[in-house]
Amino acid sequence: MKITFVVPALNLTGGIRVVSTYADMLAKKGHTVTVVSPNQKKPTAKEKIKSVLKWKQYRFESGFNTSFFDKAIYVVKVLDKYRPVVSDDVPDADVVIATFWSTAEWVADFPEIKGKKIYFIQHYEVHPWLPIERVKATLQLPFYKIVVAQWIADVLKKEYGEESTVINNAVDHKFFTSPVRKKNKQVKFCMMYSQRSYKGSQFAFECFKQLHEQYPATKLIAFGIESIENVVGLPNGAEYFYQPEQDRIRDIYSQCDAYLFTSSVEGFGLPILEAMACRTPVIGTECGAAPDLLKSGGGVLIDIGDKDALLFAMVKLYNLNEKAWELMSKLAYNEAISHQWEDKTEEFECVLSNHNS
């Protein structure tokens, strides 16, 4: 098949990583794959002024980053500037895949020769900073929908009457892996930091500070795409890694005793699987794929925004004896290895083939 993915930008988000993985795996299976993206967004005049004046510590960051595509074995086409992708920008194909609400608007105008239209939905993007009605309208477009989690499929069915196919994410087990290890003497927690409130970073920081007061022999390691000066509330003594390479992220997971997943809303939550693949138990809020991934015992599931529950879970991990922690680590790993990209790609390929015929 000739397959085109239309993405909103090239960046280091989990959603774009998933797209790059499918593009790579499908190309290796012999399909002709193209990924099309707008160019880097340039700051507006207002943003330039705010950045120069450092207004309220404002700093323009486009987030544009090609790292996930630098070794692509398929075609990656970046437009001449930051603008919507139009039909002339994409090749004629069997299937064209929108990967975000804005790309669904673009793809809606493509002629049939550009391919059967698929909407790959990795989150329910009804956020206050987005044009909500436009986002909702894309969910009712006559595209076939593929979603990454059952909860998204349930929302589409209940709220919009739309059918979809659920294909959970996986993880690269050749990369995200770790040998069997013991619990650290100094118990270490790790997390991904984000300025977006729904990621729950401040929630995690506050709870860790309380934990550290009770148990000084604990440590927090955080990483994220924000530069260190933009990280708010980082606990004293915590380590922070800015835009770490993937091997560094793997090493962070592999040296910690638990990963903190504290989002209040999430499409899937790919770091959960990455951490578990590195034999790291997860303390996770009940959103995204966490309820499904943690039910096998590889961590602790807590209610969203429940500080007492998070602190209790962290204390539990701290106090686990070595054998109990090793069992939880093993269960986390076993859950992760049940999610293989090869299997997911076959499912994805099957959906594309069925809707191309």
C-alpha positions as CSV (number, residue, x, y, z in Angstrom):
1,M,0.0,0.0,0.0
2,K,0.9,3.6,-0.4
3,I,0.4,5.2,3.0
4,T,0.6,8.9,4.0
5,F,0.7,10.2,7.5
6,V,-0.2,13.9,8.0
7,V,1.2,15.3,11.2
8,P,0.8,18.8,12.8
9,A,4.5,19.2,13.5
10,L,7.7,17.2,14.1
11,N,8.4,17.2,17.8
12,L,9.3,15.0,20.8
13,T,5.8,14.2,22.0
14,G,4.7,10.7,22.6
15,G,2.1,10.9,19.9
16,I,4.6,11.8,17.2
17,R,6.9,9.0,18.4
18,V,4.1,6.5,17.9
19,V,3.5,7.9,14.3
20,S,7.2,7.5,13.6
21,T,7.2,3.9,14.9
22,Y,4.2,2.9,12.7
23,A,5.8,4.6,9.7
24,D,9.0,2.7,10.2
25,M,7.4,-0.7,10.9
26,L,5.0,-0.3,7.9
27,A,7.9,0.7,5.6
28,K,9.9,-2.4,6.8
29,K,6.9,-4.5,5.8
30,G,7.2,-3.2,2.2
31,H,4.7,-0.4,2.1
32,T,5.5,3.0,0.6
33,V,5.2,5.4,3.5
34,T,5.3,9.2,3.5
35,V,5.1,11.5,6.5
36,V,4.1,15.1,5.7
37,S,4.5,18.0,8.2
38,P,4.4,21.8,8.3
39,N,7.7,23.5,8.9
40,Q,8.8,25.1,12.2
41,K,6.5,27.7,13.6
42,K,8.0,31.1,13.8
43,P,7.2,33.5,16.6
44,T,4.7,36.3,15.9
45,A,5.7,39.9,16.4
46,K,3.9,39.9,19.8
47,E,5.7,36.7,20.8
48,K,9.1,38.2,19.8
49,I,8.5,41.3,21.9
50,K,7.5,39.2,24.9
51,S,10.5,37.0,24.5
52,V,13.0,39.9,24.2
53,L,11.5,41.6,27.2
54,K,11.2,38.3,29.1
55,W,7.7,39.2,30.0
56,K,6.7,37.1,33.0
57,Q,9.6,34.9,32.1
58,Y,8.0,34.2,28.7
59,R,10.2,32.4,26.2
60,F,9.1,31.3,22.8
61,E,9.8,27.7,22.1
62,S,8.3,26.0,19.0
63,G,9.2,22.5,20.1
64,F,10.1,21.6,16.5
65,N,12.4,18.6,16.5
66,T,13.1,16.0,13.9
67,S,14.8,13.4,16.2
68,F,12.2,10.7,15.8
69,F,12.6,10.9,12.0
70,D,16.3,11.5,11.6
71,K,17.0,7.8,10.5
72,A,13.8,7.4,8.6
73,I,13.7,4.7,5.9
74,Y,10.6,6.3,4.4
75,V,9.9,9.8,3.0
76,V,9.6,12.7,5.4
77,K,8.4,15.8,3.7
78,V,8.6,19.1,5.6
79,L,6.8,22.0,4.0
80,D,8.5,25.2,3.0
81,K,7.0,27.1,6.0
82,Y,4.5,26.7,8.8
83,R,1.1,26.4,7.1
84,P,-1.7,23.8,6.6
85,V,-0.9,20.8,4.6
86,V,-2.9,20.8,1.3
87,S,-3.6,18.1,-1.2
88,D,-0.8,19.2,-3.5
89,D,1.7,18.6,-0.7
90,V,0.9,14.9,-0.4
91,P,1.4,12.0,-2.9
92,D,-1.4,10.0,-4.4
93,A,-1.9,7.1,-2.1
94,D,-4.2,4.2,-1.0
95,V,-4.6,5.6,2.5
96,V,-4.1,9.0,4.1
97,I,-4.0,9.3,7.9
98,A,-4.8,12.3,9.9
99,T,-3.1,12.3,13.3
100,F,-4.5,15.3,15.1
101,W,-7.6,17.4,15.0
102,S,-6.0,20.2,12.8
103,T,-4.7,17.6,10.4
104,A,-8.2,16.0,10.2
105,E,-9.5,19.4,9.0
106,W,-6.8,19.5,6.3
107,V,-7.3,15.9,5.2
108,A,-11.1,16.4,4.9
109,D,-10.5,18.6,1.9
110,F,-8.3,16.1,0.0
111,P,-9.6,14.4,-3.1
112,E,-10.1,10.7,-3.2
113,I,-6.9,10.1,-5.2
114,K,-4.9,11.0,-2.1
115,G,-6.3,7.9,-0.4
116,K,-9.0,6.5,1.9
117,K,-9.2,8.7,5.0
118,I,-8.3,7.4,8.4
119,Y,-8.3,9.4,11.7
120,F,-5.7,8.1,14.1
121,I,-6.8,9.4,17.5
122,Q,-4.4,9.3,20.4
123,H,-6.3,11.6,22.8
124,Y,-9.7,13.2,23.2
125,E,-8.4,16.7,22.5
126,V,-11.3,18.6,24.1
127,H,-9.1,21.1,25.9
128,P,-9.9,24.7,26.9
129,W,-6.8,26.0,25.0
130,L,-8.1,24.5,21.7
131,P,-11.1,25.5,19.6
132,I,-13.4,22.8,21.2
133,E,-16.2,23.0,18.7
134,R,-13.8,22.5,15.8
135,V,-12.1,19.6,17.6
136,K,-15.5,17.9,18.1
137,A,-16.5,18.5,14.5
138,T,-13.5,16.5,13.3
139,L,-14.6,13.5,15.4
140,Q,-17.8,13.4,13.2
141,L,-15.9,13.5,9.9
142,P,-16.6,10.5,7.7
143,F,-13.1,9.0,8.3
144,Y,-12.6,5.5,9.8
145,K,-11.2,6.0,13.3
146,I,-8.3,4.1,15.0
147,V,-7.9,4.9,18.7
148,V,-5.2,4.0,21.2
149,A,-7.3,3.3,24.3
150,Q,-10.7,1.8,25.0
151,W,-11.9,4.9,26.9
152,I,-11.5,7.0,23.8
153,A,-13.5,4.4,21.8
154,D,-16.2,4.6,24.5
155,V,-16.4,8.4,24.3
156,L,-16.6,8.3,20.5
157,K,-19.5,5.8,20.7
158,K,-21.4,7.5,23.5
159,E,-20.9,11.1,22.6
160,Y,-20.8,11.0,18.8
161,G,-22.2,7.6,17.7
162,E,-18.9,6.8,16.0
163,E,-17.4,3.4,15.7
164,S,-13.6,2.9,16.0
165,T,-10.9,0.2,16.3
166,V,-8.8,0.1,19.5
167,I,-5.1,-0.6,19.0
168,N,-3.1,0.0,22.2
169,N,0.4,1.4,22.0
170,A,3.4,-0.8,22.6
171,V,7.1,-0.1,23.3
172,D,10.4,-0.9,21.6
173,H,11.6,-3.8,23.8
174,K,15.0,-3.8,22.0
175,F,15.6,-0.3,23.3
176,F,13.5,0.1,26.5
177,T,14.8,-2.8,28.6
178,S,16.7,-3.4,31.7
179,P,18.3,-6.5,33.4
180,V,16.7,-7.9,36.5
181,R,17.8,-5.7,39.4
182,K,17.2,-5.2,43.1
183,K,15.5,-2.3,44.9
184,N,17.8,0.7,45.6
185,K,19.0,1.4,49.1
186,Q,18.2,5.0,48.4
187,V,14.7,4.7,47.0
188,K,14.4,6.6,43.7
189,F,11.2,7.9,42.0
190,C,11.2,9.4,38.4
191,M,8.7,11.3,36.4
192,M,8.2,13.4,33.3
193,Y,7.7,17.1,33.9
194,S,5.3,19.3,31.9
195,Q,4.0,22.8,32.3
196,R,0.6,21.6,31.3
197,S,-1.5,21.3,34.4
198,Y,-3.3,18.2,33.4
199,K,0.0,16.3,33.5
200,G,0.0,16.7,37.3
201,S,3.7,17.7,37.7
202,Q,3.0,20.1,40.6
203,F,0.9,17.4,42.2
204,A,3.8,15.0,42.1
205,F,6.3,17.5,43.3
206,E,4.2,18.5,46.3
207,C,3.7,14.9,47.3
208,F,7.4,14.0,46.9
209,K,8.3,17.0,49.1
210,Q,6.1,15.5,51.8
211,L,7.5,12.1,51.4
212,H,11.1,13.4,51.6
213,E,10.3,15.2,54.9
214,Q,9.3,11.8,56.3
215,Y,11.9,9.7,54.5
216,P,15.1,11.7,53.6
217,A,16.6,8.6,52.0
218,T,14.5,9.2,48.9
219,K,15.4,10.9,45.6
220,L,13.4,12.3,42.6
221,I,14.6,12.3,39.0
222,A,12.6,14.3,36.5
223,F,12.9,14.9,32.8
224,G,11.1,17.0,30.2
225,I,11.1,19.3,27.2
226,E,11.1,22.5,29.2
227,S,14.4,24.1,30.0
228,I,15.4,24.1,33.7
229,E,14.5,27.8,34.2
230,N,11.0,27.0,33.2
231,V,10.6,24.1,35.7
232,V,8.3,25.3,38.5
233,G,8.4,23.7,42.0
234,L,11.3,21.3,41.5
235,P,12.1,19.8,44.9
236,N,15.4,20.6,46.5
237,G,18.0,18.0,45.6
238,A,16.0,16.6,42.7
239,E,17.8,16.0,39.4
240,Y,16.3,17.3,36.2
241,F,17.2,16.4,32.6
242,Y,16.3,18.8,29.8
243,Q,15.3,17.1,26.5
244,P,17.3,14.0,27.3
245,E,18.2,11.5,24.5
246,Q,16.1,8.3,24.5
247,D,19.0,6.3,25.9
248,R,19.2,8.7,28.8
249,I,15.4,8.3,29.5
250,R,15.9,4.5,29.4
251,D,18.7,4.8,32.0
252,I,16.5,7.0,34.2
253,Y,13.7,4.5,34.2
254,S,16.2,1.6,34.8
255,Q,17.8,3.2,37.9
256,C,14.5,4.1,39.6
257,D,12.2,2.1,41.9
258,A,8.9,3.7,40.7
259,Y,7.7,5.9,37.9
260,L,5.1,8.6,38.8
261,F,2.3,9.0,36.3
262,T,0.1,11.8,37.7
263,S,-2.0,13.0,34.8
264,S,-5.6,14.0,35.2
265,V,-6.4,13.2,31.6
266,E,-4.3,11.3,29.1
267,G,-4.8,9.6,25.8
268,F,-2.7,6.5,26.6
269,G,0.4,7.4,28.7
270,L,3.3,5.8,26.8
271,P,5.9,6.4,29.6
272,I,3.9,3.9,31.7
273,L,4.9,1.1,29.3
274,E,8.4,2.4,28.8
275,A,9.0,2.4,32.5
276,M,7.5,-1.1,32.9
277,A,9.6,-2.4,30.1
278,C,12.6,-1.2,32.1
279,R,11.3,-3.3,35.1
280,T,10.1,-0.2,37.0
281,P,6.8,-0.3,38.8
282,V,4.4,2.6,38.2
283,I,2.3,4.6,40.5
284,G,-0.4,5.9,38.2
285,T,-3.6,7.9,38.3
286,E,-6.8,6.3,36.9
287,C,-6.7,7.8,33.4
288,G,-5.4,6.8,29.9
289,A,-4.3,3.2,29.7
290,A,-3.1,3.1,33.4
291,P,-6.2,1.2,34.6
292,D,-5.6,-1.6,32.1
293,L,-1.8,-1.7,32.4
294,L,-1.6,-1.7,36.2
295,K,-4.3,-4.2,36.9
296,S,-1.8,-7.1,36.5
297,G,0.1,-5.9,39.6
298,G,3.0,-4.0,38.1
299,G,2.3,-0.9,40.2
300,V,-0.3,1.0,42.2
301,L,-3.4,2.7,40.7
302,I,-4.7,5.8,42.5
303,D,-7.6,8.3,42.0
304,I,-6.9,11.4,40.0
305,G,-5.7,14.3,42.1
306,D,-5.7,12.4,45.4
307,K,-2.7,13.6,47.2
308,D,-3.2,11.3,50.2
309,A,-3.4,8.3,47.9
310,L,-0.2,9.3,46.0
311,L,1.7,9.8,49.2
312,F,0.4,6.5,50.6
313,A,1.5,4.7,47.4
314,M,4.9,6.3,47.5
315,V,5.3,5.3,51.2
316,K,4.2,1.8,50.3
317,L,6.8,1.5,47.5
318,Y,9.4,2.9,50.0
319,N,8.6,0.3,52.6
320,L,8.3,-2.7,50.3
321,N,10.8,-5.4,51.2
322,E,13.2,-6.6,48.5
323,K,11.2,-9.7,47.5
324,A,7.9,-7.8,47.2
325,W,9.5,-5.1,45.1
326,E,11.1,-7.6,42.8
327,L,7.8,-9.3,42.3
328,M,6.1,-6.0,41.4
329,S,9.0,-5.2,39.1
330,K,8.6,-8.6,37.4
331,L,4.8,-8.1,37.0
332,A,5.5,-4.7,35.4
333,Y,7.9,-6.2,33.0
334,N,5.6,-9.1,32.1
335,E,2.8,-6.6,31.3
336,A,5.1,-4.5,29.1
337,I,6.4,-7.4,27.0
338,S,2.8,-8.4,26.2
339,H,2.6,-5.2,24.2
340,Q,4.8,-5.7,21.1
341,W,5.0,-3.2,18.2
342,E,5.1,-6.0,15.7
343,D,1.7,-7.2,16.8
344,K,0.3,-3.7,16.9
345,T,1.6,-2.9,13.4
346,E,-0.1,-6.0,12.1
347,E,-3.4,-4.8,13.6
348,F,-2.8,-1.3,12.2
349,E,-1.9,-2.7,8.8
350,C,-5.1,-4.9,8.8
351,V,-7.3,-1.9,9.4
352,L,-5.7,0.1,6.7
353,S,-6.0,-2.8,4.2
354,N,-9.6,-3.4,5.1
355,H,-10.5,0.2,4.5
356,N,-8.5,0.5,1.3
357,S,-10.4,-2.4,-0.4
